[in-house]
Amino acid sequence: MSRFLIEAPHEGTKQACELAVQTFLKTGSHFMTNADWGCSDGEHKAWIVVDLDTKDEAMLIVPPEYRKSVRIIQLEKFALDDTGKNLLASHI
């Protein structure tokens, strides 16, 4: 299973914020009802971290009206390997 960050932007108006929150909550999805929102700090986006098998599965939990603008980013953690080298170096 992989871990994904879903970032769903919306317009920066009060009406757009309220609509986005209502839409996400009405999905009934556990993921959507646990979204974090940046609206009160001027960052009009919702963020959700999910554990799923694929990006396609992550996209399916996003309300359809937000799928065009959503970003889905696969997350991973890095640790030191046995030789003390940072694993990040192998991904750059």
DSSP file (Angstrom, degrees, kcal/mol; ACC not computed):
  #  RESIDUE AA STRUCTURE BP1 BP2  ACC     N-H-->O    O-->H-N    N-H-->O    O-->H-N    TCO  KAPPA ALPHA  PHI   PSI    X-CA   Y-CA   Z-CA
    1    1 A M              0   0    0      0, 0.0     2,-0.2     0, 0.0    52,-0.2   0.000 360.0 360.0 360.0 143.1    0.0    0.0    0.0
    2    2 A S  E     -A   52   0A   0     50,-2.9    50,-2.0    74,-0.0     2,-0.4  -0.687 360.0-126.1-109.6 164.1    1.2    3.5   -0.8
    3    3 A R  E     -AB  51  75A   0     72,-0.6    72,-3.3    -2,-0.2     2,-0.4  -0.935  27.8-172.4-113.5 133.3    0.6    6.8    1.0
    4    4 A F  E     -AB  50  74A   0     46,-2.9    46,-2.6    -2,-0.4     2,-0.6  -0.963  20.2-145.0-129.5 143.1   -0.7    9.8   -1.0
    5    5 A L  E     -AB  49  73A   0     68,-2.9    68,-2.7    -2,-0.4     2,-0.5  -0.936  18.0-158.9-100.7 123.0   -1.3   13.5   -0.3
    6    6 A I  E     -AB  48  72A   0     42,-3.4    42,-2.1    -2,-0.6     2,-0.5  -0.917   6.0-169.3-103.9 125.5   -4.4   14.8   -2.0
    7    7 A E  E     -AB  47  71A   0     64,-3.0    64,-2.6    -2,-0.5    40,-0.2  -0.965   4.1-176.4-118.0 116.4   -4.4   18.6   -2.5
    8    8 A A  E     -A   46   0A   0     38,-2.8    38,-2.0    -2,-0.5    62,-0.1  -0.908   7.5-163.1-119.2 104.1   -7.8   20.0   -3.6
    9    9 A P  E     +A   45   0A   0      0, 0.0     2,-0.3     0, 0.0    36,-0.3  -0.423   9.0 179.6 -82.1 160.1   -7.9   23.8   -4.3
   10   10 A H        -     0   0    0     34,-2.3    34,-0.1    -2,-0.1     7,-0.1  -0.944  39.8 -71.5-147.8 168.4  -11.0   25.9   -4.6
   11   11 A E        -     0   0    0     -2,-0.3     2,-0.1     1,-0.1    -1,-0.0  -0.192  44.3-117.3 -61.9 156.4  -11.7   29.6   -5.3
   12   12 A G  S    S+     0   0    0      4,-0.1     2,-0.3     5,-0.0    -1,-0.1  -0.052  75.2 109.6 -91.6  32.9  -10.9   32.1   -2.5
   13   13 A T  S  > S-     0   0    0      1,-0.1     4,-2.5    -2,-0.1     5,-0.2  -0.736  76.7-119.5-103.9 158.4  -14.4   33.3   -1.8
   14   14 A K  H  > S+     0   0    0     -2,-0.3     4,-2.5     1,-0.2     5,-0.2   0.909 116.4  51.1 -58.7 -42.5  -16.5   32.6    1.3
   15   15 A Q  H  > S+     0   0    0      1,-0.2     4,-2.4     2,-0.2    -1,-0.2   0.905 110.0  48.6 -63.3 -42.7  -19.1   31.0   -0.9
   16   16 A A  H  > S+     0   0    0      2,-0.2     4,-2.5     1,-0.2    -1,-0.2   0.887 111.5  50.5 -65.7 -38.7  -16.6   28.7   -2.6
   17   17 A C  H  X S+     0   0    0     -4,-2.5     4,-2.5     2,-0.2     5,-0.2   0.944 111.9  46.6 -62.4 -48.3  -15.1   27.7    0.8
   18   18 A E  H  X S+     0   0    0     -4,-2.5     4,-2.5     1,-0.2    -2,-0.2   0.901 113.3  49.1 -62.2 -41.5  -18.5   26.8    2.2
   19   19 A L  H  X S+     0   0    0     -4,-2.4     4,-2.8     2,-0.2    -1,-0.2   0.912 111.0  49.9 -64.6 -42.8  -19.4   24.9   -0.9
   20   20 A A  H  X S+     0   0    0     -4,-2.5     4,-2.6     2,-0.2     5,-0.2   0.939 112.6  46.3 -61.6 -47.5  -16.1   23.0   -0.9
   21   21 A V  H  X S+     0   0    0     -4,-2.5     4,-2.6     1,-0.2     5,-0.2   0.940 114.7  47.1 -61.8 -47.2  -16.5   22.0    2.8
   22   22 A Q  H  X S+     0   0    0     -4,-2.5     4,-2.3    -5,-0.2    -1,-0.2   0.913 112.2  50.6 -60.9 -43.0  -20.1   21.0    2.3
   23   23 A T  H  X S+     0   0    0     -4,-2.8     4,-0.7     1,-0.2    -1,-0.2   0.924 112.3  46.0 -62.3 -45.4  -19.3   18.9   -0.8
   24   24 A F  H >< S+     0   0    0     -4,-2.6     3,-0.8     1,-0.2     4,-0.4   0.918 114.3  47.7 -64.9 -43.3  -16.4   17.1    0.9
   25   25 A L  H >< S+     0   0    0     -4,-2.6     3,-1.1     1,-0.2    -1,-0.2   0.859 107.1  57.2 -66.8 -34.7  -18.5   16.4    4.1
   26   26 A K  H 3< S+     0   0    0     -4,-2.3    -1,-0.2     1,-0.2    -2,-0.2   0.658  87.7  76.4 -72.4 -15.0  -21.5   15.1    2.0
   27   27 A T  T << S-     0   0    0     -3,-0.8    -1,-0.2    -4,-0.7    -2,-0.2   0.808  90.6-143.2 -64.6 -26.0  -19.4   12.5    0.3
   28   28 A G    <   +     0   0    0     -3,-1.1     2,-0.3    -4,-0.4    -1,-0.1   0.428  50.4 143.0  77.6  -3.1  -19.6   10.5    3.5
   29   29 A S     >  -     0   0    0     -5,-0.4     4,-2.3     1,-0.2    -1,-0.3  -0.530  54.8-139.1 -73.4 133.4  -16.0    9.3    2.9
   30   30 A H  H  > S+     0   0    0     -2,-0.3     4,-0.6     1,-0.2    -1,-0.2   0.888 104.9  53.8 -55.6 -40.2  -13.9    9.0    6.0
   31   31 A F  H >4 S+     0   0    0      1,-0.2     3,-0.9     2,-0.2    -1,-0.2   0.938 109.6  45.5 -62.1 -47.4  -11.1   10.5    4.1
   32   32 A M  H >4 S+     0   0    0      1,-0.3     3,-1.4     2,-0.2    -1,-0.2   0.858 108.4  55.4 -68.6 -35.4  -13.0   13.6    3.0
   33   33 A T  H 3< S+     0   0    0     -4,-2.3    -1,-0.3     1,-0.3    -2,-0.2   0.616 108.0  51.7 -74.7  -8.9  -14.5   14.2    6.4
   34   34 A N  T << S+     0   0    0     -3,-0.9    -1,-0.3    -4,-0.6    -2,-0.2   0.108  81.6 134.7-110.4  20.3  -11.0   14.3    7.9
   35   35 A A    <   -     0   0    0     -3,-1.4     2,-0.4    13,-0.1    13,-0.2  -0.319  51.1-133.2 -66.5 150.8   -9.6   16.8    5.4
   36   36 A D  E     -C   47   0A   0     11,-2.7    11,-2.8     2,-0.0     2,-0.4  -0.880  21.8-152.9-103.3 141.7   -7.4   19.7    6.7
   37   37 A W  E     -C   46   0A   0     -2,-0.4     9,-0.2     9,-0.2     3,-0.1  -0.903  20.7-168.2-121.2 142.9   -8.3   23.1    5.3
   38   38 A G    > > +     0   0    0      7,-2.0     5,-2.2     5,-0.5     3,-1.8   0.287  57.3 110.2-108.0   8.4   -6.1   26.2    4.8
   39   39 A C  G > 5S+     0   0    0      6,-0.3     3,-2.1     1,-0.3     5,-0.1   0.849  71.3  58.3 -56.4 -41.8   -8.9   28.8    4.1
   40   40 A S  G 3 5S+     0   0    0      1,-0.3    -1,-0.3    -3,-0.1    -2,-0.1   0.656 109.6  46.7 -68.3 -12.5   -8.5   30.7    7.4
   41   41 A D  G < 5S-     0   0    0     -3,-1.8    -1,-0.3     2,-0.2    -2,-0.2   0.178 125.0-100.6-110.4  15.2   -4.9   31.4    6.5
   42   42 A G  T < 5S+     0   0    0     -3,-2.1     2,-0.8     1,-0.2    -3,-0.2   0.541  90.2 119.1  81.4   7.1   -5.7   32.4    2.9
   43   43 A E      < -     0   0    0     -5,-2.2     2,-2.1     2,-0.1    -5,-0.5  -0.858  52.2-158.4-106.7  96.4   -4.6   29.1    1.4
   44   44 A H        +     0   0    0     -2,-0.8   -34,-2.3    -5,-0.1     2,-0.3  -0.477  50.1 103.6 -85.4  76.0   -7.9   27.9   -0.2
   45   45 A K  E     -A    9   0A   0     -2,-2.1    -7,-2.0   -36,-0.3     2,-0.4  -0.974  58.7-137.5-148.3 155.8   -7.1   24.2   -0.4
   46   46 A A  E     -AC   8  37A   0    -38,-2.0   -38,-2.8    -2,-0.3     2,-0.4  -0.935  18.9-158.3-113.0 144.5   -8.0   20.9    1.4
   47   47 A W  E     +AC   7  36A   0    -11,-2.8   -11,-2.7    -2,-0.4     2,-0.4  -0.984  11.8 176.9-125.4 135.8   -5.4   18.3    2.2
   48   48 A I  E     -A    6   0A   0    -42,-2.1   -42,-3.4    -2,-0.4     2,-0.5  -1.000  16.1-153.6-136.0 134.7   -6.0   14.7    2.8
   49   49 A V  E     +A    5   0A   0     -2,-0.4     2,-0.3   -44,-0.2   -44,-0.2  -0.952  24.5 176.8-109.5 126.9   -3.4   11.9    3.4
   50   50 A V  E     -A    4   0A   0    -46,-2.6   -46,-2.9    -2,-0.5     2,-0.7  -0.931  31.0-137.5-131.3 151.6   -4.6    8.4    2.4
   51   51 A D  E     +A    3   0A   0     -2,-0.3     2,-0.3   -48,-0.2   -48,-0.2  -0.938  48.6 136.6-107.3 109.4   -3.2    4.9    2.3
   52   52 A L  E     -A    2   0A   0    -50,-2.0   -50,-2.9    -2,-0.7     3,-0.1  -0.866  60.7-110.4-143.8 174.1   -4.2    3.3   -0.9
   53   53 A D  S    S+     0   0    0     -2,-0.3     2,-0.3   -52,-0.2   -50,-0.1   0.858  90.4  12.1 -80.5 -35.8   -2.7    1.1   -3.7
   54   54 A T     >  -     0   0    0    -52,-0.1     4,-1.6     1,-0.1    -1,-0.1  -0.912  67.2-114.5-141.6 163.6   -2.7    3.6   -6.5
   55   55 A K  H  > S+     0   0    0     -2,-0.3     4,-2.5     1,-0.2     5,-0.2   0.851 116.4  60.2 -63.8 -34.7   -3.1    7.3   -7.5
   56   56 A D  H  > S+     0   0    0      1,-0.2     4,-1.6     2,-0.2    -1,-0.2   0.901 103.7  49.2 -61.0 -40.6   -6.2    6.2   -9.5
   57   57 A E  H  > S+     0   0    0      1,-0.2     4,-0.7     2,-0.2    -1,-0.2   0.895 110.0  51.9 -64.1 -39.3   -7.8    4.9   -6.2
   58   58 A A  H >< S+     0   0    0     -4,-1.6     3,-1.0     1,-0.2     4,-0.4   0.904 107.4  52.7 -62.8 -41.0   -6.9    8.2   -4.5
   59   59 A M  H >< S+     0   0    0     -4,-2.5     3,-1.4     1,-0.2    -1,-0.2   0.862 100.5  62.7 -63.1 -35.3   -8.6   10.2   -7.4
   60   60 A L  H 3< S+     0   0    0     -4,-1.6    -1,-0.2     1,-0.3    -2,-0.2   0.714  97.7  55.6 -66.9 -20.2  -11.8    8.2   -7.0
   61   61 A I  T << S+     0   0    0     -3,-1.0    -1,-0.3    -4,-0.7    -2,-0.2   0.605  88.5  94.1 -87.4  -9.5  -12.4    9.4   -3.4
   62   62 A V  S <  S-     0   0    0     -3,-1.4     5,-0.1    -4,-0.4   -38,-0.0  -0.646  92.5-102.5 -80.5 134.1  -12.3   13.1   -4.5
   63   63 A P    >>  -     0   0    0      0, 0.0     3,-2.5     0, 0.0     4,-0.5  -0.324  34.8-117.7 -54.4 136.5  -15.7   14.6   -5.3
   64   64 A P  G >4 S+     0   0    0      0, 0.0     3,-1.2     0, 0.0     4,-0.4   0.803 110.6  60.6 -50.1 -37.7  -16.0   14.7   -9.1
   65   65 A E  G 34 S+     0   0    0      1,-0.2     4,-0.1     2,-0.1     3,-0.1   0.628 108.4  44.9 -70.1 -10.5  -16.3   18.5   -9.4
   66   66 A Y  G X> S+     0   0    0     -3,-2.5     4,-0.9     1,-0.1     3,-0.7   0.442  86.2  91.5-107.7  -3.1  -12.8   18.8   -7.8
   67   67 A R  T << S+     0   0    0     -3,-1.2     3,-0.2    -4,-0.5    -2,-0.1   0.805  78.6  60.4 -66.6 -30.2  -11.0   16.1   -9.8
   68   68 A K  T 34 S+     0   0    0     -4,-0.4    -1,-0.2     1,-0.2    -2,-0.1   0.835 115.6  32.1 -66.0 -31.3   -9.8   18.5  -12.6
   69   69 A S  T <4 S+     0   0    0     -3,-0.7    -1,-0.2   -60,-0.1    -2,-0.2   0.482  92.8 113.6-106.4  -3.7   -7.8   20.6  -10.3
   70   70 A V     <  -     0   0    0     -4,-0.9     2,-0.4    -3,-0.2   -62,-0.2  -0.362  50.7-150.9 -73.3 147.8   -6.7   18.1   -7.7
   71   71 A R  E     -B    7   0A   0    -64,-2.6   -64,-3.0    -2,-0.1     2,-0.5  -0.968   6.6-164.3-114.5 135.2   -3.0   17.2   -7.2
   72   72 A I  E     -B    6   0A   0     -2,-0.4     2,-0.5   -66,-0.2   -66,-0.2  -0.981   7.7-173.0-122.3 122.2   -2.1   13.7   -5.9
   73   73 A I  E     -B    5   0A   0    -68,-2.7   -68,-2.9    -2,-0.5     2,-0.4  -0.954  21.3-133.0-120.5 124.1    1.4   13.2   -4.6
   74   74 A Q  E     -B    4   0A   0     -2,-0.5     2,-0.3   -70,-0.2   -70,-0.3  -0.620  28.2-152.1 -75.4 131.3    2.8    9.9   -3.6
   75   75 A L  E     +B    3   0A   0    -72,-3.3   -72,-0.6    -2,-0.4     2,-0.3  -0.724  18.5 172.3-104.5 152.2    4.6   10.2   -0.3
   76   76 A E        -     0   0    0     -2,-0.3     2,-0.3   -74,-0.1   -74,-0.0  -0.984  24.2-129.9-152.1 158.2    7.5    8.2    1.1
   77   77 A K        -     0   0    0     -2,-0.3     2,-0.4     2,-0.0    -2,-0.0  -0.832  18.3-148.4-108.0 149.1    9.8    8.4    4.1
   78   78 A F        +     0   0    0     -2,-0.3     2,-0.3     8,-0.0     8,-0.0  -0.905  18.1 172.8-117.2 146.9   13.6    8.2    3.9
   79   79 A A        -     0   0    0     -2,-0.4     8,-1.0     6,-0.1     2,-0.3  -0.919  40.9 -84.7-142.4 167.1   15.9    6.7    6.5
   80   80 A L  B     -D   86   0B   0     -2,-0.3     6,-0.2     6,-0.2     2,-0.1  -0.560  43.8-140.0 -74.1 137.5   19.6    5.9    6.7
   81   81 A D    >   -     0   0    0      4,-1.8     3,-1.7    -2,-0.3    -1,-0.1  -0.221  38.2 -80.5 -86.6-173.7   20.6    2.6    5.2
   82   82 A D  T 3  S+     0   0    0      1,-0.3    -2,-0.1     2,-0.1    -1,-0.1   0.765 129.9  50.7 -61.3 -27.7   23.2    0.2    6.7
   83   83 A T  T 3  S-     0   0    0      2,-0.1    -1,-0.3     1,-0.0     3,-0.1   0.478 115.7-111.2 -91.2  -2.2   26.1    2.1    5.3
   84   84 A G  S <  S+     0   0    0     -3,-1.7     2,-0.2     1,-0.3    -2,-0.1   0.500  72.3 137.4  87.5   2.9   24.9    5.5    6.7
   85   85 A K        -     0   0    0      1,-0.1    -4,-1.8     2,-0.0     2,-0.4  -0.595  60.9-111.1 -82.7 144.9   24.1    7.0    3.3
   86   86 A N  B >   -D   80   0B   0     -2,-0.2     3,-1.3    -6,-0.2     4,-0.4  -0.618  16.3-143.5 -76.2 128.0   20.9    8.9    2.9
   87   87 A L  G >  S+     0   0    0     -8,-1.0     3,-1.3    -2,-0.4     4,-0.4   0.736  94.0  75.1 -63.8 -22.7   18.5    7.0    0.7
   88   88 A L  G >> S+     0   0    0      1,-0.3     3,-2.0     2,-0.2     4,-0.5   0.854  83.4  66.6 -57.8 -35.1   17.3   10.3   -0.8
   89   89 A A  G X4 S+     0   0    0     -3,-1.3     3,-0.7     1,-0.3    -1,-0.3   0.806  93.9  58.8 -58.5 -30.0   20.5   10.5   -2.8
   90   90 A S  G <4 S+     0   0    0     -3,-1.3    -1,-0.3    -4,-0.4    -2,-0.2   0.621 104.5  51.3 -76.3 -11.1   19.4    7.5   -4.8
   91   91 A H  G <4        0   0    0     -3,-2.0    -1,-0.2    -4,-0.4    -2,-0.2   0.468 360.0 360.0-102.3  -4.3   16.2    9.4   -5.9
   92   92 A I    <<        0   0    0     -3,-0.7    -1,-0.1    -4,-0.5    -2,-0.1   0.439 360.0 360.0 -97.3 360.0   17.8   12.5   -7.2
